[in-house]
Amino acid sequence: MYRPVKSITYSLLSVLVLSPVFMTGTSKRTEPPAEKIVLYIPKDVVRYTANPELMPEEAANVYNSMQLKKLGLTKKAFACAWKGYTSLVEAGRLAKDGILSICDFSQSSRRKRLYVLDINSQKLLVNTYVAHGRKSGGEYAKSFSNSPESHKSSLGFYVTRNTYFGEHGLALKIQGLERGFNDKADARNIVIHGSQYVGKQFISNNKFNGRSFGCPALPAKEASNVIHQIKNGSCLFIYHPTKNYINQSRLLN
């Protein structure tokens, strides 16, 4: 069985917004002057152990309890997400550590492959469509990059930051936590935003969902709800069974 433990400490995380102007896929943004955002972990948040011996059993129990297989989330994707997530919780890297979001890019872009999970209550909050980068592939994402101007998605673990309003409306900054895989997300202007080229209506007239410049873009009508649930310090994991990432990620190894 997984073994929840109670958090008895507060963790302080300060985030400094660096760039006054950047792109959200295809659009520029303007925002207020840089400000310091202070985030706190609430008391009595249910956490899970980061014991390597217990982790596989914990992951399997949560995966089965939430019936994530029926929703198409692969067991391997969840196991990887769980391993990194629990490590980040244990290290105090997450201000909102009861929320785990997973983009399963092993699935077709025609599928609802974004999962927002409330780990404390073991409840699915959101299951919706999400775009990958236009140069990562067509219906399926197959190639990934951390390089500027690559127009590809970047794999790995992120922590969500603050919101802003740009050409696509409400958008959310995300900070890549894995050096060499996604740590250039800010420099690449990779953010979460809504778009008309993602969603049920779009794929009803197209072979698969549209693609971004690397941003995990969401259906326009759902973006605001998702962003408000995951903003300010939750874990986001973008998964694909690419051996280079699976074998070299420090959070997975």
Backbone torsions as a table, in degrees:
resi	resn	phi	psi	omega
1	MET	NA	150.0	172.4
2	TYR	-72.6	154.7	-173.9
3	ARG	-126.9	95.4	178.5
4	PRO	-69.7	142.1	175.4
5	VAL	-127.7	154.0	-177.1
6	LYS	-89.3	135.6	174.5
7	SER	-76.1	135.0	-179.0
8	ILE	-122.4	6.9	-179.0
9	THR	-128.7	160.4	173.0
10	TYR	-98.8	147.3	176.2
11	SER	-126.3	131.1	-177.4
12	LEU	-104.9	131.1	-179.6
13	LEU	-132.8	121.5	178.7
14	SER	-105.6	134.6	-179.0
15	VAL	-121.9	127.2	178.5
16	LEU	-105.1	118.5	179.6
17	VAL	-74.7	122.0	-169.5
18	LEU	-97.3	-44.2	-168.8
19	SER	-102.0	122.8	-178.1
20	PRO	-74.9	-23.1	-178.9
21	VAL	-140.9	128.8	169.9
22	PHE	-156.2	171.9	-173.9
23	MET	-88.1	148.0	172.1
24	THR	-118.7	81.6	-175.8
25	GLY	78.1	-85.9	-177.4
26	THR	-122.4	7.5	-173.3
27	SER	-129.3	149.9	176.9
28	LYS	-86.1	160.5	176.0
29	ARG	-131.6	154.4	169.4
30	THR	-124.6	146.8	-176.3
31	GLU	-151.0	166.8	-179.8
32	PRO	-63.2	167.1	176.9
33	PRO	-55.6	157.3	-178.5
34	ALA	-55.9	140.8	179.5
35	GLU	-139.9	157.7	178.8
36	LYS	-93.8	130.6	-179.4
37	ILE	-111.9	124.1	-178.9
38	VAL	-107.4	125.9	-176.9
39	LEU	-119.6	140.5	178.8
40	TYR	-122.0	145.7	170.9
41	ILE	-86.2	123.2	-179.8
42	PRO	-64.0	157.9	175.0
43	LYS	-71.6	157.5	171.7
44	ASP	59.7	32.5	173.0
45	VAL	-79.9	131.6	178.5
46	VAL	-70.5	127.8	178.6
47	ARG	-123.8	167.4	178.8
48	TYR	-118.4	154.1	-177.8
49	THR	-68.4	154.0	175.2
50	ALA	-107.0	25.9	178.2
51	ASN	-70.8	116.9	-177.4
52	PRO	-55.4	-31.1	-178.4
53	GLU	-72.5	-31.6	-178.1
54	LEU	-90.4	-19.8	-171.2
55	MET	-57.2	-47.5	179.9
56	PRO	-59.3	-39.9	180.0
57	GLU	-69.8	-40.6	176.4
58	GLU	-58.5	-49.4	-177.8
59	ALA	-59.8	-44.9	-179.4
60	ALA	-63.6	-40.6	-179.4
61	ASN	-65.2	-44.2	-180.0
62	VAL	-67.6	-43.2	179.6
63	TYR	-58.5	-45.4	-179.3
64	ASN	-73.0	-40.1	-179.5
65	SER	-61.3	-37.9	-178.8
66	MET	-88.3	-0.7	177.6
67	GLN	53.4	45.9	-175.5
68	LEU	-74.1	-21.9	177.5
69	LYS	-61.8	-39.0	-179.7
70	LYS	-63.4	-24.5	-179.3
71	LEU	-93.0	1.6	174.8
72	GLY	94.4	-5.9	179.0
73	LEU	-71.5	124.0	-177.5
74	THR	-70.8	148.1	-179.0
75	LYS	-63.9	-36.0	-179.9
76	LYS	-67.5	-40.2	178.4
77	ALA	-61.0	-43.7	-178.9
78	PHE	-68.3	-39.8	-179.7
79	ALA	-61.4	-41.4	177.3
80	CYS	-66.3	-44.2	179.6
81	ALA	-59.7	-43.6	-178.0
82	TRP	-63.8	-40.5	-178.0
83	LYS	-63.4	-48.2	179.5
84	GLY	-69.4	-40.6	-178.8
85	TYR	-60.2	-48.8	-178.7
86	THR	-65.2	-33.0	176.6
87	SER	-66.6	-40.7	178.7
88	LEU	-67.9	-38.0	176.4
89	VAL	-62.8	-46.9	-178.2
90	GLU	-61.9	-33.8	-179.6
91	ALA	-83.3	-4.0	179.4
92	GLY	72.3	28.0	-176.8
93	ARG	-87.2	-8.8	-175.1
94	LEU	-115.9	123.7	177.3
95	ALA	-78.9	-32.0	178.2
96	LYS	-114.0	76.7	-168.1
97	ASP	-89.5	11.0	174.9
98	GLY	-95.8	-2.2	-176.5
99	ILE	-115.9	131.2	176.4
100	LEU	-129.0	123.0	178.1
101	SER	-111.2	136.4	-177.8
102	ILE	-129.6	124.5	169.4
103	CYS	-99.6	113.1	-179.0
104	ASP	-95.9	88.6	-176.8
105	PHE	-80.3	10.1	170.0
106	SER	-80.0	-13.0	-179.4
107	GLN	-92.6	159.7	174.6
108	SER	-62.0	147.6	177.1
109	SER	-70.8	-7.5	174.0
110	ARG	-77.6	-12.3	-177.8
111	ARG	-95.1	155.9	172.4
112	LYS	-79.9	95.0	-169.1
113	ARG	-111.8	12.0	170.5
114	LEU	-105.7	129.1	-178.7
115	TYR	-125.5	122.1	174.9
116	VAL	-108.4	118.4	-172.1
117	LEU	-115.8	134.7	170.0
118	ASP	-92.2	103.2	-174.3
119	ILE	-70.0	-36.2	-177.5
120	ASN	-61.9	-43.6	-179.2
121	SER	-98.3	-1.2	-176.0
122	GLN	50.5	54.9	-177.7
123	LYS	-124.7	137.2	173.9
124	LEU	-80.0	120.4	-179.4
125	LEU	-90.2	-40.2	-176.7
126	VAL	-147.3	140.7	169.1
127	ASN	-139.4	110.2	-173.9
128	THR	-149.2	-178.1	-179.6
129	TYR	-79.4	154.3	175.0
130	VAL	-151.8	138.0	-177.0
131	ALA	-88.4	152.9	169.2
132	HIS	-110.2	174.2	-178.1
133	GLY	-65.6	146.3	-175.3
134	ARG	-64.2	-27.0	178.2
135	LYS	-97.0	6.6	173.9
136	SER	-82.9	-21.4	179.8
137	GLY	152.8	178.8	178.8
138	GLY	-88.5	-105.6	177.9
139	GLU	-66.4	-35.7	179.4
140	TYR	-112.8	138.5	173.0
141	ALA	-79.2	130.5	-176.6
142	LYS	-131.1	-19.4	-175.5
143	SER	-131.2	139.6	-173.9
144	PHE	-135.8	154.8	-176.5
145	SER	-154.9	154.0	175.2
146	ASN	-107.3	4.3	-172.7
147	SER	-87.0	140.1	175.1
148	PRO	-58.6	146.3	178.4
149	GLU	65.2	11.4	179.8
150	SER	-77.5	-24.3	-176.3
151	HIS	58.2	30.0	177.3
152	LYS	-115.2	156.9	174.3
153	SER	-74.3	156.6	177.5
154	SER	-117.8	131.1	-178.1
155	LEU	-81.3	164.1	170.1
156	GLY	111.8	-166.7	-174.0
157	PHE	-95.4	138.1	177.9
158	TYR	-129.9	160.8	167.7
159	VAL	-118.8	134.7	-178.5
160	THR	-76.2	149.1	-179.1
161	ARG	-120.0	-139.5	-174.4
162	ASN	-92.2	168.4	-178.5
163	THR	-100.5	166.4	173.8
164	TYR	-157.5	169.2	177.1
165	PHE	-110.3	127.4	178.9
166	GLY	-130.6	-159.7	-177.9
167	GLU	-62.7	-30.9	179.0
168	HIS	-89.2	7.7	-176.0
169	GLY	89.1	-144.6	-178.9
170	LEU	-63.5	134.3	178.6
171	ALA	-140.1	162.1	-173.5
172	LEU	-130.4	126.9	175.1
173	LYS	-74.4	145.8	174.3
174	ILE	-133.0	141.0	-178.9
175	GLN	-107.3	119.3	176.8
176	GLY	-72.2	133.0	-175.5
177	LEU	-102.9	-3.0	-173.0
178	GLU	-115.5	110.5	-177.2
179	ARG	-60.4	130.3	178.9
180	GLY	88.9	-15.6	-178.8
181	PHE	-113.3	-42.2	-177.9
182	ASN	-148.6	9.9	-175.2
183	ASP	-72.1	-5.1	176.6
184	LYS	-100.3	17.1	-178.3
185	ALA	-57.0	-42.7	-179.4
186	ASP	-66.6	-44.4	179.0
187	ALA	-64.1	-30.1	179.6
188	ARG	-87.2	-2.7	-178.8
189	ASN	62.3	39.6	178.5
190	ILE	-85.9	117.1	-178.1
191	VAL	-139.4	169.0	173.3
192	ILE	-96.7	126.6	179.4
193	HIS	-149.9	166.3	177.6
194	GLY	-90.1	157.2	178.6
195	SER	-156.7	150.8	178.3
196	GLN	-75.5	-13.1	-178.5
197	TYR	-90.2	13.3	177.4
198	VAL	-131.2	134.2	174.5
199	GLY	133.0	174.8	-175.4
200	LYS	-59.5	-42.1	-178.7
201	GLN	-65.2	-39.5	-179.7
202	PHE	-65.3	-46.6	-176.4
203	ILE	-75.2	-12.1	174.7
204	SER	-70.0	-19.1	179.9
205	ASN	-117.6	5.0	-177.9
206	ASN	-140.1	161.3	-178.2
207	LYS	-67.9	-32.4	177.9
208	PHE	-158.2	171.0	-177.9
209	ASN	-64.0	154.7	176.7
210	GLY	-67.3	171.5	-176.2
211	ARG	-126.1	155.8	-175.5
212	SER	-103.9	-170.8	172.5
213	PHE	-89.0	15.1	-178.6
214	GLY	126.8	-12.9	179.8
215	CYS	-75.6	143.3	171.6
216	PRO	-77.9	79.1	-175.7
217	ALA	-76.7	144.8	-176.0
218	LEU	-116.1	164.2	173.7
219	PRO	-56.0	134.8	-174.2
220	ALA	-54.5	-41.0	-176.0
221	LYS	-73.3	-16.5	-177.2
222	GLU	-107.2	-13.3	-171.7
223	ALA	-58.8	-45.2	-176.9
224	SER	-60.6	-44.4	179.8
225	ASN	-62.1	-45.4	179.9
226	VAL	-63.5	-47.9	-177.3
227	ILE	-58.8	-43.9	-178.8
228	HIS	-66.8	-27.8	179.9
229	GLN	-79.2	-27.3	-173.6
230	ILE	-111.9	-6.1	-175.7
231	LYS	-65.5	164.1	171.5
232	ASN	63.7	52.1	166.3
233	GLY	106.2	21.5	175.7
234	SER	-97.3	169.2	-177.5
235	CYS	-92.7	131.5	172.7
236	LEU	-120.6	130.9	179.0
237	PHE	-123.7	123.2	175.8
238	ILE	-104.4	115.7	-171.1
239	TYR	-111.0	143.2	165.3
240	HIS	-157.6	142.7	-177.5
241	PRO	-76.5	39.0	176.1
242	THR	-69.6	121.8	-173.7
243	LYS	-59.9	-38.1	-179.0
244	ASN	-57.5	-43.2	178.9
245	TYR	-73.8	-49.6	-175.8
246	ILE	-57.0	-39.1	-175.5
247	ASN	-83.4	-21.5	-174.3
248	GLN	-112.2	-10.4	179.2
249	SER	-63.7	126.3	179.0
250	ARG	-67.7	-30.9	-179.7
251	LEU	-74.3	-21.8	178.4
252	LEU	-97.6	-12.0	-177.0
253	ASN	-126.6	NA	NA
